Amino acid sequence: MANSTTEKATDKTKPAPAEAVNMMSVLAPALGWLIPGAGHVIQKRWIRGLLLFVSIVTLFVLGLAMQGRIYKANGGDILDMLGFIGDAGAGALYIVTLAADWGQGAIAFATADYGTKFMIVAGLLNFIAVADAYHIAIGKKQ
Amino acid sequence: MTITLNHFSAATVFALFASIVFGITHRETTREMVRYGLYCFVMFLGGVLVAGWAMWLVRR
């Protein structure tokens, strides 16, 4: 009797088993960061992946077309660093933009500031998509 | 190529794409995703309109 009570008590305090780290739980977030939505596509969530891709890429490209500014790693200022973190979330889009020397920002356009924010938000939304792809990979989400 | 959007159209585009991502990532079933996405979209645009009118009132 005493034993069964102790057993029940230990069951409650026992930590939940760690989620299995499989190949997909590493691959999906990595690919999802590089290409928005790809983390969902490789897990056969075609429509979700496509919608994420279209949303994030459109937001980023619109930001560029609005003459938005891209942040670099060595900004110095704390806000520049935060901007860099946001931009870097866009993965390949950010890398290509840097490599092509786009996103210099045009002060002449009043909408350029909107564009800068569009690109940062696109990167931040991709971080959320990456987390979602990971949750699907470990079975926490369908 | 340069695209020039006014404040409201920029906010609408932003709300649309952010809502799609929020809907997909924050809910489990397709139905819930659509409902939550629509909810976010309405809240984004509603917030823009409320803030716009509030600023108009403050300015007067």
N, CA and C atoms of all chains as a GROMACS GRO file, in nm:
protein
  606
    1MET      N    1   0.083  -0.120   0.000
    1MET     CA    2   0.000   0.000   0.000
    1MET      C    3   0.088   0.126   0.000
    2ALA      N    4   0.180   0.126   0.098
    2ALA     CA    5   0.272   0.240   0.108
    2ALA      C    6   0.356   0.251  -0.018
    3ASN      N    7   0.394   0.132  -0.069
    3ASN     CA    8   0.476   0.130  -0.191
    3ASN      C    9   0.403   0.192  -0.310
    4SER      N   10   0.273   0.156  -0.324
    4SER     CA   11   0.199   0.208  -0.440
    4SER      C   12   0.182   0.359  -0.431
    5THR      N   13   0.166   0.410  -0.307
    5THR     CA   14   0.154   0.556  -0.290
    5THR      C   15   0.285   0.624  -0.331
    6THR      N   16   0.396   0.565  -0.285
    6THR     CA   17   0.527   0.622  -0.320
    6THR      C   18   0.548   0.617  -0.471
    7GLU      N   19   0.504   0.506  -0.532
    7GLU     CA   20   0.520   0.489  -0.676
    7GLU      C   21   0.445   0.599  -0.753
    8LYS      N   22   0.320   0.625  -0.705
    8LYS     CA   23   0.239   0.727  -0.771
    8LYS      C   24   0.305   0.864  -0.759
    9ALA      N   25   0.360   0.888  -0.636
    9ALA     CA   26   0.425   1.017  -0.613
    9ALA      C   27   0.546   1.034  -0.703
   10THR      N   28   0.623   0.926  -0.720
   10THR     CA   29   0.742   0.936  -0.807
   10THR      C   30   0.702   0.954  -0.953
   11ASP      N   31   0.589   0.892  -0.992
   11ASP     CA   32   0.542   0.908  -1.131
   11ASP      C   33   0.512   1.054  -1.163
   12LYS      N   34   0.452   1.120  -1.062
   12LYS     CA   35   0.415   1.261  -1.085
   12LYS      C   36   0.537   1.351  -1.096
   13THR      N   37   0.640   1.318  -1.016
   13THR     CA   38   0.758   1.404  -1.015
   13THR      C   39   0.856   1.371  -1.127
   14LYS      N   40   0.834   1.252  -1.188
   14LYS     CA   41   0.926   1.210  -1.295
   14LYS      C   42   0.914   1.304  -1.416
   15PRO      N   43   1.026   1.355  -1.467
   15PRO     CA   44   1.017   1.446  -1.582
   15PRO      C   45   0.967   1.373  -1.707
   16ALA      N   46   0.901   1.447  -1.793
   16ALA     CA   47   0.850   1.389  -1.918
   16ALA      C   48   0.968   1.343  -2.002
   17PRO      N   49   0.951   1.234  -2.076
   17PRO     CA   50   1.064   1.187  -2.158
   17PRO      C   51   1.104   1.291  -2.262
   18ALA      N   52   1.235   1.303  -2.281
   18ALA     CA   53   1.286   1.403  -2.375
   18ALA      C   54   1.239   1.369  -2.516
   19GLU      N   55   1.205   1.473  -2.593
   19GLU     CA   56   1.161   1.451  -2.730
   19GLU      C   57   1.278   1.397  -2.812
   20ALA      N   58   1.244   1.299  -2.894
   20ALA     CA   59   1.348   1.236  -2.974
   20ALA      C   60   1.405   1.335  -3.075
   21VAL      N   61   1.537   1.346  -3.076
   21VAL     CA   62   1.601   1.431  -3.175
   21VAL      C   63   1.631   1.344  -3.295
   22ASN      N   64   1.560   1.367  -3.401
   22ASN     CA   65   1.585   1.288  -3.521
   22ASN      C   66   1.644   1.378  -3.629
   23MET      N   67   1.672   1.318  -3.742
   23MET     CA   68   1.733   1.390  -3.853
   23MET      C   69   1.645   1.507  -3.898
   24MET      N   70   1.515   1.481  -3.902
   24MET     CA   71   1.422   1.583  -3.949
   24MET      C   72   1.418   1.705  -3.856
   25SER      N   73   1.435   1.681  -3.725
   25SER     CA   74   1.429   1.793  -3.631
   25SER      C   75   1.547   1.888  -3.645
   26VAL      N   76   1.649   1.844  -3.714
   26VAL     CA   77   1.764   1.932  -3.742
   26VAL      C   78   1.753   1.989  -3.884
   27LEU      N   79   1.715   1.901  -3.976
   27LEU     CA   80   1.709   1.940  -4.118
   27LEU      C   81   1.598   2.041  -4.146
   28ALA      N   82   1.480   2.016  -4.090
   28ALA     CA   83   1.364   2.103  -4.120
   28ALA      C   84   1.386   2.248  -4.077
   29PRO      N   85   1.432   2.274  -3.952
   29PRO     CA   86   1.456   2.414  -3.916
   29PRO      C   87   1.568   2.478  -3.999
   30ALA      N   88   1.674   2.400  -4.026
   30ALA     CA   89   1.787   2.456  -4.102
   30ALA      C   90   1.744   2.494  -4.243
   31LEU      N   91   1.671   2.403  -4.308
   31LEU     CA   92   1.624   2.429  -4.444
   31LEU      C   93   1.518   2.539  -4.444
   32GLY      N   94   1.434   2.537  -4.339
   32GLY     CA   95   1.329   2.638  -4.326
   32GLY      C   96   1.385   2.777  -4.308
   33TRP      N   97   1.499   2.786  -4.240
   33TRP     CA   98   1.563   2.918  -4.224
   33TRP      C   99   1.620   2.965  -4.358
   34LEU      N  100   1.685   2.871  -4.430
   34LEU     CA  101   1.750   2.907  -4.556
   34LEU      C  102   1.646   2.946  -4.661
   35ILE      N  103   1.544   2.863  -4.676
   35ILE     CA  104   1.437   2.892  -4.773
   35ILE      C  105   1.306   2.893  -4.696
   36PRO      N  106   1.243   3.008  -4.681
   36PRO     CA  107   1.119   3.014  -4.603
   36PRO      C  108   1.015   2.912  -4.653
   37GLY      N  109   0.960   2.836  -4.560
   37GLY     CA  110   0.857   2.738  -4.594
   37GLY      C  111   0.911   2.601  -4.630
   38ALA      N  112   1.040   2.592  -4.658
   38ALA     CA  113   1.098   2.464  -4.701
   38ALA      C  114   1.095   2.360  -4.588
   39GLY      N  115   1.103   2.407  -4.464
   39GLY     CA  116   1.096   2.316  -4.350
   39GLY      C  117   0.963   2.244  -4.342
   40HIS      N  118   0.858   2.310  -4.389
   40HIS     CA  119   0.725   2.249  -4.392
   40HIS      C  120   0.712   2.159  -4.515
   41VAL      N  121   0.768   2.205  -4.626
   41VAL     CA  122   0.755   2.128  -4.751
   41VAL      C  123   0.822   1.991  -4.738
   42ILE      N  124   0.941   1.985  -4.677
   42ILE     CA  125   1.007   1.854  -4.668
   42ILE      C  126   0.936   1.760  -4.570
   43GLN      N  127   0.844   1.818  -4.492
   43GLN     CA  128   0.764   1.732  -4.404
   43GLN      C  129   0.624   1.710  -4.462
   44LYS      N  130   0.614   1.734  -4.592
   44LYS     CA  131   0.492   1.711  -4.670
   44LYS      C  132   0.375   1.800  -4.628
   45ARG      N  133   0.406   1.915  -4.571
   45ARG     CA  134   0.300   2.016  -4.545
   45ARG      C  135   0.309   2.115  -4.661
   46TRP      N  136   0.262   2.070  -4.779
   46TRP     CA  137   0.284   2.145  -4.902
   46TRP      C  138   0.219   2.284  -4.900
   47ILE      N  139   0.093   2.286  -4.866
   47ILE     CA  140   0.020   2.414  -4.874
   47ILE      C  141   0.073   2.513  -4.771
   48ARG      N  142   0.096   2.465  -4.649
   48ARG     CA  143   0.150   2.553  -4.545
   48ARG      C  144   0.285   2.608  -4.589
   49GLY      N  145   0.369   2.520  -4.642
   49GLY     CA  146   0.503   2.560  -4.687
   49GLY      C  147   0.494   2.665  -4.797
   50LEU      N  148   0.404   2.642  -4.892
   50LEU     CA  149   0.389   2.735  -5.004
   50LEU      C  150   0.340   2.871  -4.955
   51LEU      N  151   0.241   2.868  -4.866
   51LEU     CA  152   0.188   2.995  -4.813
   51LEU      C  153   0.294   3.071  -4.734
   52LEU      N  154   0.372   2.998  -4.656
   52LEU     CA  155   0.479   3.064  -4.580
   52LEU      C  156   0.582   3.125  -4.674
   53PHE      N  157   0.618   3.047  -4.777
   53PHE     CA  158   0.716   3.095  -4.875
   53PHE      C  159   0.667   3.223  -4.941
   54VAL      N  160   0.544   3.218  -4.992
   54VAL     CA  161   0.489   3.334  -5.063
   54VAL      C  162   0.482   3.456  -4.969
   55SER      N  163   0.432   3.434  -4.848
   55SER     CA  164   0.416   3.547  -4.755
   55SER      C  165   0.549   3.611  -4.719
   56ILE      N  166   0.644   3.529  -4.679
   56ILE     CA  167   0.772   3.583  -4.630
   56ILE      C  168   0.854   3.643  -4.744
   57VAL      N  169   0.859   3.571  -4.857
   57VAL     CA  170   0.938   3.622  -4.970
   57VAL      C  171   0.875   3.751  -5.025
   58THR      N  172   0.743   3.754  -5.038
   58THR     CA  173   0.678   3.875  -5.089
   58THR      C  174   0.706   3.995  -4.998
   59LEU      N  175   0.694   3.972  -4.868
   59LEU     CA  176   0.719   4.081  -4.772
   59LEU      C  177   0.863   4.133  -4.786
   60PHE      N  178   0.956   4.040  -4.797
   60PHE     CA  179   1.098   4.080  -4.807
   60PHE      C  180   1.125   4.154  -4.938
   61VAL      N  181   1.074   4.098  -5.049
   61VAL     CA  182   1.098   4.159  -5.181
   61VAL      C  183   1.030   4.296  -5.190
   62LEU      N  184   0.910   4.305  -5.134
   62LEU     CA  185   0.842   4.435  -5.132
   62LEU      C  186   0.927   4.538  -5.054
   63GLY      N  187   0.983   4.492  -4.944
   63GLY     CA  188   1.070   4.579  -4.864
   63GLY      C  189   1.187   4.630  -4.945
   64LEU      N  190   1.247   4.539  -5.023
   64LEU     CA  191   1.359   4.578  -5.110
   64LEU      C  192   1.312   4.676  -5.217
   65ALA      N  193   1.197   4.645  -5.277
   65ALA     CA  194   1.144   4.730  -5.384
   65ALA      C  195   1.103   4.868  -5.331
   66MET      N  196   1.074   4.876  -5.202
   66MET     CA  197   1.040   5.006  -5.143
   66MET      C  198   1.166   5.081  -5.099
   67GLN      N  199   1.281   5.029  -5.145
   67GLN     CA  200   1.411   5.092  -5.115
   67GLN      C  201   1.447   5.084  -4.966
   68GLY      N  202   1.405   4.975  -4.903
   68GLY     CA  203   1.438   4.954  -4.762
   68GLY      C  204   1.587   4.929  -4.743
   69ARG      N  205   1.630   4.947  -4.620
   69ARG     CA  206   1.772   4.931  -4.588
   69ARG      C  207   1.795   4.795  -4.522
   70ILE      N  208   1.906   4.730  -4.561
   70ILE     CA  209   1.940   4.602  -4.500
   70ILE      C  210   2.047   4.628  -4.392
   71TYR      N  211   2.033   4.562  -4.280
   71TYR     CA  212   2.130   4.582  -4.171
   71TYR      C  213   2.244   4.481  -4.182
   72LYS      N  214   2.362   4.526  -4.143
   72LYS     CA  215   2.479   4.436  -4.145
   72LYS      C  216   2.520   4.402  -4.003
   73ALA      N  217   2.604   4.298  -3.992
   73ALA     CA  218   2.640   4.246  -3.860
   73ALA      C  219   2.715   4.348  -3.774
   74ASN      N  220   2.797   4.429  -3.838
   74ASN     CA  221   2.881   4.521  -3.760
   74ASN      C  222   2.822   4.661  -3.751
   75GLY      N  223   2.694   4.667  -3.716
   75GLY     CA  224   2.625   4.795  -3.710
   75GLY      C  225   2.677   4.887  -3.601
   76GLY      N  226   2.717   4.828  -3.488
   76GLY     CA  227   2.766   4.909  -3.376
   76GLY      C  228   2.655   4.950  -3.282
   77ASP      N  229   2.552   5.009  -3.334
   77ASP     CA  230   2.440   5.055  -3.253
   77ASP      C  231   2.351   4.936  -3.216
   78ILE      N  232   2.290   4.942  -3.095
   78ILE     CA  233   2.208   4.830  -3.049
   78ILE      C  234   2.087   4.808  -3.140
   79LEU      N  235   2.027   4.916  -3.189
   79LEU     CA  236   1.912   4.902  -3.278
   79LEU      C  237   1.954   4.841  -3.412
   80ASP      N  238   2.076   4.874  -3.456
   80ASP     CA  239   2.128   4.813  -3.578
   80ASP      C  240   2.147   4.663  -3.561
   81MET      N  241   2.193   4.625  -3.441
   81MET     CA  242   2.214   4.481  -3.414
   81MET      C  243   2.079   4.408  -3.414
   82LEU      N  244   1.978   4.470  -3.354
   82LEU     CA  245   1.846   4.408  -3.354
   82LEU      C  246   1.791   4.398  -3.496
   83GLY      N  247   1.816   4.503  -3.573
   83GLY     CA  248   1.775   4.501  -3.714
   83GLY      C  249   1.844   4.389  -3.789
   84PHE      N  250   1.972   4.370  -3.758
   84PHE     CA  251   2.049   4.262  -3.823
   84PHE      C  252   1.990   4.125  -3.789
   85ILE      N  253   1.955   4.106  -3.661
   85ILE     CA  254   1.898   3.977  -3.619
   85ILE      C  255   1.768   3.951  -3.695
   86GLY      N  256   1.686   4.055  -3.705
   86GLY     CA  257   1.560   4.040  -3.780
   86GLY      C  258   1.585   4.008  -3.926
   87ASP      N  259   1.672   4.084  -3.989
   87ASP     CA  260   1.702   4.062  -4.132
   87ASP      C  261   1.760   3.923  -4.156
   88ALA      N  262   1.850   3.883  -4.067
   88ALA     CA  263   1.920   3.754  -4.085
   88ALA      C  264   1.822   3.636  -4.081
   89GLY      N  265   1.706   3.655  -4.020
   89GLY     CA  266   1.606   3.549  -4.015
   89GLY      C  267   1.555   3.508  -4.151
   90ALA      N  268   1.572   3.596  -4.250
   90ALA     CA  269   1.521   3.565  -4.384
   90ALA      C  270   1.610   3.467  -4.460
   91GLY      N  271   1.722   3.426  -4.401
   91GLY     CA  272   1.807   3.320  -4.459
   91GLY      C  273   1.868   3.358  -4.592
   92ALA      N  274   1.839   3.278  -4.695
   92ALA     CA  275   1.900   3.298  -4.826
   92ALA      C  276   1.866   3.434  -4.885
   93LEU      N  277   1.747   3.483  -4.854
   93LEU     CA  278   1.708   3.615  -4.906
   93LEU      C  279   1.805   3.722  -4.855
   94TYR      N  280   1.840   3.711  -4.728
   94TYR     CA  281   1.934   3.806  -4.668
   94TYR      C  282   2.073   3.791  -4.730
   95ILE      N  283   2.116   3.666  -4.746
   95ILE     CA  284   2.250   3.640  -4.801
   95ILE      C  285   2.261   3.695  -4.943
   96VAL      N  286   2.158   3.666  -5.024
   96VAL     CA  287   2.159   3.714  -5.164
   96VAL      C  288   2.157   3.867  -5.168
   97THR      N  289   2.076   3.926  -5.083
   97THR     CA  290   2.067   4.073  -5.080
   97THR      C  291   2.202   4.136  -5.045
   98LEU      N  292   2.269   4.077  -4.947
   98LEU     CA  293   2.401   4.128  -4.909
   98LEU      C  294   2.501   4.109  -5.022
   99ALA      N  295   2.499   3.988  -5.081
   99ALA     CA  296   2.596   3.956  -5.187
   99ALA      C  297   2.577   4.048  -5.308
  100ALA      N  298   2.452   4.078  -5.339
  100ALA     CA  299   2.424   4.163  -5.456
  100ALA      C  300   2.434   4.312  -5.423
  101ASP      N  301   2.460   4.341  -5.298
  101ASP     CA  302   2.472   4.480  -5.253
  101ASP      C  303   2.343   4.560  -5.273
  102TRP      N  304   2.231   4.490  -5.255
  102TRP     CA  305   2.102   4.559  -5.260
  102TRP      C  306   2.070   4.609  -5.119
  103GLY      N  307   1.957   4.676  -5.110
  103GLY     CA  308   1.908   4.720  -4.979
  103GLY      C  309   1.994   4.825  -4.914
  104GLN      N  310   2.036   4.922  -4.994
  104GLN     CA  311   2.118   5.030  -4.938
  104GLN      C  312   2.033   5.137  -4.871
  105GLY      N  313   1.905   5.138  -4.902
  105GLY     CA  314   1.815   5.236  -4.842
  105GLY      C  315   1.827   5.370  -4.911
  106ALA      N  316   1.714   5.424  -4.950
  106ALA     CA  317   1.716   5.554  -5.019
  106ALA      C  318   1.642   5.656  -4.934
  107ILE      N  319   1.716   5.758  -4.894
  107ILE     CA  320   1.655   5.859  -4.807
  107ILE      C  321   1.552   5.940  -4.885
  108ALA      N  322   1.570   5.945  -5.020
  108ALA     CA  323   1.479   6.025  -5.102
  108ALA      C  324   1.336   5.973  -5.098
  109PHE      N  325   1.317   5.844  -5.067
  109PHE     CA  326   1.183   5.787  -5.065
  109PHE      C  327   1.129   5.780  -4.923
  110ALA      N  328   1.012   5.837  -4.904
  110ALA     CA  329   0.952   5.836  -4.771
  110ALA      C  330   0.913   5.694  -4.730
  111THR      N  331   0.883   5.609  -4.829
  111THR     CA  332   0.839   5.473  -4.798
  111THR      C  333   0.955   5.378  -4.769
  112ALA      N  334   1.077   5.427  -4.784
  112ALA     CA  335   1.193   5.341  -4.762
  112ALA      C  336   1.195   5.285  -4.620
  113ASP      N  337   1.148   5.365  -4.527
  113ASP     CA  338   1.146   5.319  -4.387
  113ASP      C  339   1.047   5.204  -4.370
  114TYR      N  340   0.934   5.211  -4.440
  114TYR     CA  341   0.839   5.098  -4.438
  114TYR      C  342   0.910   4.974  -4.492
  115GLY      N  343   0.984   4.994  -4.599
  115GLY     CA  344   1.054   4.881  -4.662
  115GLY      C  345   1.152   4.816  -4.566
  116THR      N  346   1.226   4.898  -4.492
  116THR     CA  347   1.321   4.846  -4.393
  116THR      C  348   1.248   4.757  -4.291
  117LYS      N  349   1.133   4.806  -4.246
  117LYS     CA  350   1.056   4.730  -4.146
  117LYS      C  351   0.998   4.603  -4.207
  118PHE      N  352   0.957   4.610  -4.333
  118PHE     CA  353   0.904   4.492  -4.401
  118PHE      C  354   1.008   4.379  -4.402
  119MET      N  355   1.133   4.416  -4.432
  119MET     CA  356   1.238   4.314  -4.440
  119MET      C  357   1.269   4.254  -4.303
  120ILE      N  358   1.271   4.339  -4.200
  120ILE     CA  359   1.296   4.288  -4.065
  120ILE      C  360   1.183   4.194  -4.023
  121VAL      N  361   1.059   4.235  -4.050
  121VAL     CA  362   0.946   4.151  -4.010
  121VAL      C  363   0.946   4.020  -4.088
  122ALA      N  364   0.983   4.025  -4.216
  122ALA     CA  365   0.990   3.901  -4.295
  122ALA      C  366   1.086   3.802  -4.228
  123GLY      N  367   1.200   3.851  -4.183
  123GLY     CA  368   1.297   3.765  -4.114
  123GLY      C  369   1.242   3.712  -3.983
  124LEU      N  370   1.174   3.798  -3.907
  124LEU     CA  371   1.119   3.754  -3.778
  124LEU      C  372   1.008   3.651  -3.798
  125LEU      N  373   0.927   3.673  -3.902
  125LEU     CA  374   0.820   3.575  -3.930
  125LEU      C  375   0.882   3.441  -3.970
  126ASN      N  376   0.996   3.448  -4.040
  126ASN     CA  377   1.062   3.323  -4.078
  126ASN      C  378   1.114   3.248  -3.955
  127PHE      N  379   1.158   3.322  -3.853
  127PHE     CA  380   1.199   3.256  -3.728
  127PHE      C  381   1.081   3.178  -3.668
  128ILE      N  382   0.962   3.238  -3.673
  128ILE     CA  383   0.843   3.170  -3.620
  128ILE      C  384   0.814   3.045  -3.704
  129ALA      N  385   0.827   3.059  -3.836
  129ALA     CA  386   0.803   2.944  -3.926
  129ALA      C  387   0.904   2.833  -3.899
  130VAL      N  388   1.028   2.870  -3.869
  130VAL     CA  389   1.133   2.772  -3.838
  130VAL      C  390   1.096   2.695  -3.710
  131ALA      N  391   1.051   2.769  -3.608
  131ALA     CA  392   1.010   2.705  -3.482
  131ALA      C  393   0.893   2.610  -3.506
  132ASP      N  394   0.802   2.650  -3.593
  132ASP     CA  395   0.687   2.567  -3.624
  132ASP      C  396   0.731   2.438  -3.696
  133ALA      N  397   0.824   2.452  -3.789
  133ALA     CA  398   0.876   2.334  -3.861
  133ALA      C  399   0.941   2.238  -3.762
  134TYR      N  400   1.012   2.293  -3.663
  134TYR     CA  401   1.076   2.208  -3.561
  134TYR      C  402   0.970   2.134  -3.479
  135HIS      N  403   0.865   2.206  -3.440
  135HIS     CA  404   0.759   2.143  -3.360
  135HIS      C  405   0.690   2.031  -3.437
  136ILE      N  406   0.676   2.048  -3.567
  136ILE     CA  407   0.618   1.941  -3.649
  136ILE      C  408   0.714   1.822  -3.652
  137ALA      N  409   0.843   1.853  -3.666
  137ALA     CA  410   0.944   1.745  -3.676
  137ALA      C  411   0.952   1.660  -3.550
  138ILE      N  412   0.933   1.722  -3.433
  138ILE     CA  413   0.942   1.644  -3.309
  138ILE      C  414   0.806   1.588  -3.267
  139GLY      N  415   0.705   1.614  -3.347
  139GLY     CA  416   0.573   1.557  -3.321
  139GLY      C  417   0.489   1.635  -3.222
  140LYS      N  418   0.532   1.757  -3.190
  140LYS     CA  419   0.455   1.839  -3.096
  140LYS      C  420   0.334   1.901  -3.165
  141LYS      N  421   0.341   1.910  -3.297
  141LYS     CA  422   0.231   1.967  -3.375
  141LYS      C  423   0.207   1.878  -3.496
  142GLN      N  424   0.083   1.876  -3.543
  142GLN     CA  425   0.049   1.795  -3.660
  142GLN      C  426   0.100   1.858  -3.788
  143MET      N  427   1.370   4.884  -5.978
  143MET     CA  428   1.225   4.896  -5.961
  143MET      C  429   1.193   4.951  -5.821
  144THR      N  430   1.112   5.054  -5.820
  144THR     CA  431   1.073   5.111  -5.692
  144THR      C  432   0.922   5.107  -5.676
  145ILE      N  433   0.878   5.054  -5.565
  145ILE     CA  434   0.734   5.051  -5.536
  145ILE      C  435   0.706   5.154  -5.428
  146THR      N  436   0.605   5.233  -5.452
  146THR     CA  437   0.567   5.332  -5.352
  146THR      C  438   0.426   5.299  -5.302
  147LEU      N  439   0.418   5.264  -5.177
  147LEU     CA  440   0.289   5.234  -5.116
  147LEU      C  441   0.254   5.345  -5.017
  148ASN      N  442   0.126   5.378  -5.010
  148ASN     CA  443   0.090   5.474  -4.906
  148ASN      C  444   0.080   5.400  -4.772
  149HIS      N  445   0.059   5.476  -4.667
  149HIS     CA  446   0.064   5.416  -4.533
  149HIS      C  447  -0.040   5.305  -4.516
  150PHE      N  448  -0.161   5.330  -4.565
  150PHE     CA  449  -0.268   5.231  -4.544
  150PHE      C  450  -0.244   5.105  -4.626
  151SER      N  451  -0.202   5.120  -4.752
  151SER     CA  452  -0.179   4.999  -4.833
  151SER      C  453  -0.060   4.920  -4.779
  152ALA      N  454   0.042   4.991  -4.728
  152ALA     CA  455   0.155   4.921  -4.667
  152ALA      C  456   0.108   4.842  -4.544
  153ALA      N  457   0.022   4.904  -4.464
  153ALA     CA  458  -0.029   4.836  -4.344
  153ALA      C  459  -0.115   4.716  -4.382
  154THR      N  460  -0.191   4.729  -4.492
  154THR     CA  461  -0.278   4.619  -4.536
  154THR      C  462  -0.194   4.500  -4.585
  155VAL      N  463  -0.092   4.529  -4.665
  155VAL     CA  464  -0.004   4.423  -4.715
  155VAL      C  465   0.065   4.354  -4.598
  156PHE      N  466   0.115   4.435  -4.506
  156PHE     CA  467   0.181   4.381  -4.386
  156PHE      C  468   0.085   4.291  -4.309
  157ALA      N  469  -0.038   4.341  -4.286
  157ALA     CA  470  -0.137   4.265  -4.209
  157ALA      C  471  -0.170   4.134  -4.278
  158LEU      N  472  -0.183   4.136  -4.409
  158LEU     CA  473  -0.219   4.016  -4.484
  158LEU      C  474  -0.114   3.906  -4.466
  159PHE      N  475   0.012   3.940  -4.493
  159PHE     CA  476   0.116   3.836  -4.488
  159PHE      C  477   0.149   3.793  -4.345
  160ALA      N  478   0.149   3.888  -4.253
  160ALA     CA  479   0.177   3.852  -4.114
  160ALA      C  480   0.064   3.761  -4.060
  161SER      N  481  -0.060   3.790  -4.100
  161SER     CA  482  -0.173   3.709  -4.054
  161SER      C  483  -0.165   3.566  -4.108
  162ILE      N  484  -0.123   3.553  -4.233
  162ILE     CA  485  -0.109   3.418  -4.291
  162ILE      C  486  -0.009   3.337  -4.208
  163VAL      N  487   0.106   3.399  -4.181
  163VAL     CA  488   0.210   3.327  -4.105
  163VAL      C  489   0.162   3.297  -3.963
  164PHE      N  490   0.099   3.395  -3.898
  164PHE     CA  491   0.048   3.372  -3.762
  164PHE      C  492  -0.054   3.259  -3.760
  165GLY      N  493  -0.145   3.261  -3.858
  165GLY     CA  494  -0.250   3.158  -3.864
  165GLY      C  495  -0.190   3.020  -3.876
  166ILE      N  496  -0.093   3.005  -3.966
  166ILE     CA  497  -0.032   2.872  -3.990
  166ILE      C  498   0.046   2.824  -3.868
  167THR      N  499   0.120   2.917  -3.807
  167THR     CA  500   0.214   2.873  -3.703
  167THR      C  501   0.153   2.866  -3.562
  168HIS      N  502   0.041   2.934  -3.540
  168HIS     CA  503  -0.012   2.940  -3.403
  168HIS      C  504  -0.129   2.847  -3.378
  169ARG      N  505  -0.178   2.778  -3.480
  169ARG     CA  506  -0.292   2.690  -3.459
  169ARG      C  507  -0.267   2.552  -3.518
  170GLU      N  508  -0.349   2.455  -3.476
  170GLU     CA  509  -0.327   2.314  -3.512
  170GLU      C  510  -0.401   2.273  -3.640
  171THR      N  511  -0.532   2.293  -3.641
  171THR     CA  512  -0.612   2.243  -3.755
  171THR      C  513  -0.630   2.353  -3.860
  172THR      N  514  -0.665   2.309  -3.980
  172THR     CA  515  -0.682   2.404  -4.091
  172THR      C  516  -0.790   2.508  -4.059
  173ARG      N  517  -0.901   2.461  -4.005
  173ARG     CA  518  -1.012   2.551  -3.972
  173ARG      C  519  -0.968   2.658  -3.870
  174GLU      N  520  -0.896   2.613  -3.767
  174GLU     CA  521  -0.848   2.707  -3.665
  174GLU      C  522  -0.748   2.805  -3.724
  175MET      N  523  -0.666   2.755  -3.817
  175MET     CA  524  -0.566   2.842  -3.881
  175MET      C  525  -0.633   2.954  -3.957
  176VAL      N  526  -0.737   2.917  -4.034
  176VAL     CA  527  -0.808   3.018  -4.115
  176VAL      C  528  -0.875   3.119  -4.022
  177ARG      N  529  -0.941   3.069  -3.919
  177ARG     CA  530  -1.011   3.158  -3.825
  177ARG      C  531  -0.914   3.253  -3.756
  178TYR      N  532  -0.801   3.198  -3.710
  178TYR     CA  533  -0.703   3.281  -3.638
  178TYR      C  534  -0.636   3.382  -3.733
  179GLY      N  535  -0.610   3.338  -3.856
  179GLY     CA  536  -0.551   3.427  -3.956
  179GLY      C  537  -0.644   3.545  -3.983
  180LEU      N  538  -0.773   3.515  -4.001
  180LEU     CA  539  -0.871   3.622  -4.024
  180LEU      C  540  -0.880   3.715  -3.903
  181TYR      N  541  -0.879   3.654  -3.784
  181TYR     CA  542  -0.885   3.733  -3.661
  181TYR      C  543  -0.766   3.831  -3.654
  182CYS      N  544  -0.646   3.778  -3.682
  182CYS     CA  545  -0.526   3.863  -3.678
  182CYS      C  546  -0.536   3.976  -3.780
  183PHE      N  547  -0.584   3.942  -3.901
  183PHE     CA  548  -0.596   4.042  -4.007
  183PHE      C  549  -0.690   4.155  -3.965
  184VAL      N  550  -0.805   4.116  -3.911
  184VAL     CA  551  -0.903   4.216  -3.866
  184VAL      C  552  -0.844   4.301  -3.753
  185MET      N  553  -0.773   4.236  -3.661
  185MET     CA  554  -0.714   4.309  -3.549
  185MET      C  555  -0.606   4.407  -3.596
  186PHE      N  556  -0.524   4.362  -3.692
  186PHE     CA  557  -0.420   4.450  -3.746
  186PHE      C  558  -0.484   4.575  -3.808
  187LEU      N  559  -0.580   4.550  -3.899
  187LEU     CA  560  -0.640   4.664  -3.968
  187LEU      C  561  -0.725   4.748  -3.874
  188GLY      N  562  -0.794   4.681  -3.784
  188GLY     CA  563  -0.873   4.755  -3.683
  188GLY      C  564  -0.782   4.843  -3.599
  189GLY      N  565  -0.668   4.790  -3.561
  189GLY     CA  566  -0.571   4.868  -3.483
  189GLY      C  567  -0.522   4.990  -3.559
  190VAL      N  568  -0.500   4.971  -3.690
  190VAL     CA  569  -0.454   5.082  -3.774
  190VAL      C  570  -0.561   5.192  -3.777
  191LEU      N  571  -0.687   5.150  -3.797
  191LEU     CA  572  -0.796   5.248  -3.806
  191LEU      C  573  -0.816   5.320  -3.672
  192VAL      N  574  -0.816   5.244  -3.564
  192VAL     CA  575  -0.835   5.304  -3.431
  192VAL      C  576  -0.721   5.401  -3.400
  193ALA      N  577  -0.597   5.358  -3.427
  193ALA     CA  578  -0.481   5.445  -3.400
  193ALA      C  579  -0.488   5.570  -3.487
  194GLY      N  580  -0.531   5.552  -3.614
  194GLY     CA  581  -0.543   5.666  -3.706
  194GLY      C  582  -0.643   5.769  -3.654
  195TRP      N  583  -0.761   5.719  -3.615
  195TRP     CA  584  -0.863   5.812  -3.564
  195TRP      C  585  -0.819   5.874  -3.431
  196ALA      N  586  -0.751   5.797  -3.347
  196ALA     CA  587  -0.703   5.851  -3.218
  196ALA      C  588  -0.605   5.966  -3.243
  197MET      N  589  -0.516   5.946  -3.342
  197MET     CA  590  -0.420   6.053  -3.372
  197MET      C  591  -0.489   6.174  -3.430
  198TRP      N  592  -0.593   6.149  -3.511
  198TRP     CA  593  -0.670   6.260  -3.567
  198TRP      C  594  -0.734   6.341  -3.455
  199LEU      N  595  -0.788   6.271  -3.354
  199LEU     CA  596  -0.852   6.340  -3.242
  199LEU      C  597  -0.751   6.420  -3.160
  200VAL      N  598  -0.636   6.359  -3.139
  200VAL     CA  599  -0.530   6.425  -3.060
  200VAL      C  600  -0.484   6.552  -3.131
  201ARG      N  601  -0.476   6.542  -3.262
  201ARG     CA  602  -0.424   6.654  -3.341
  201ARG      C  603  -0.520   6.774  -3.338
  202ARG      N  604  -0.651   6.747  -3.319
  202ARG     CA  605  -0.749   6.858  -3.324
  202ARG      C  606  -0.753   6.936  -3.195
   0.00000   0.00000   0.00000
